[in-house]
Amino acid sequence: MADHRSRLPLVGVLAGLTFGVGLFTLFTIPGGGEATDQQVTDFYNSGGSRATALGLYFVLVVGSWLMMSFYTGLAARLDDDPLAGFVRRLASIGAAAVIIGGAIALAPSSVQINSGRPFVGVPIAQTFDHAGLMVAIVGGVYSFAAATFVLCLRARRTATLPGWIAISGMVIAVLLLASIVVAPALLLPLWVIPAGLGARRAPAATAGLGEAHAVA
């Protein structure tokens, strides 16, 4: 348990960095309402652009796994709180949805890379991009946002996180849940990094008391 707690700050910082960088996968694939047909075509005709998006996706996969590990570690600090299991489930759903959403958005590019076939066309590419974004944001980022809100709400009682990090986490969670665009999703990894650093101030004394009571 102590070793897990000591690793939690490092996991949080790495999760925020890799997840934040990986999220740029969703920005590098043109397909939103403001992207022109020429921009979409240029992306799929550029091997370098597609390779960059694929590389960022692999970073996103690692970041999603680290995010799930970090939230699971924070949930463990809720002790016997029944919401701890709920947070773990939300984190698992969030990680899976982000990974799946990114894969859907990259599907047209993957077809080109693996089969050598020409560009599937703007309408199909945009359809996959929109579908991938919806899965990643609604299923993924929203789940992480809900997990953040629950964790921060319980932080005052359990001393899971420092007070200012808990308050800022609830504010960011509400902003994310109220948003339907991609850009605010970057607030999530920006919060996770200081949350990871703040996790260093874990309630070691509380944990020690719990163990002492258990022994008694």
C-alpha positions, 0 to 999 in steps of 0.5 A: 500500500505504501509503495502504491501511494509513493508512486501515485504522484509520479503516475499522476504527472505522467498521466497528465502529460501523456494524456494531454499530448495524446489528445492532440490526435483529435486536433490533428485530424481535420474533420470538424465543422470548420475544416474545408474539403481541401484540408481534409484531402491534404491530411489524408494525402500527406504521409507525414501528417498521418504518421504524426496522428498515429504516433500521437494516438499511441501516446493517447493510449498510454495516457489513457491507461495512466489516467485510469491507474491514477484515478484508481489510486485516488479512489483507493484513498476513499477507504470504505466510501461506496463511491470508490467503486463508482470512480473506478468504473468511471475511470475504466469507461473513460479510458476505454472510450478515449482509446476507442474514439481515437481509433474510430477517428483514425480508421480512414487513415488506418485503411490507407496505411494497412491496405494501400488503398486511396483516400476514402473521400471527404464525407466518409472521413468526416463521418468517422472523425465526428463519430470518434470525437463523440465517443472520445468526448462523451464517453471518455472525457465526460466519464473522467470529468464525472470521476473528478467531480466525485473524487473532489467532492469527497476530498474534504472528508477523506483528505484525498487531495489538497483543498485548492486542488479539490475545488479547482477539480470540481470547477473544471469537471462542471466546465467539461460536463457542460461543454460539447466541444473538444478544446476544453478537454485539455483542462483535464490533463492540466488539472491532473498534473497538479493533482498528481503533485498534490497527491504527494501530500497524501493523508499518511497520518490518516492511513497510519491511524487506519492501520493502527485501528485495524491492528487494535 
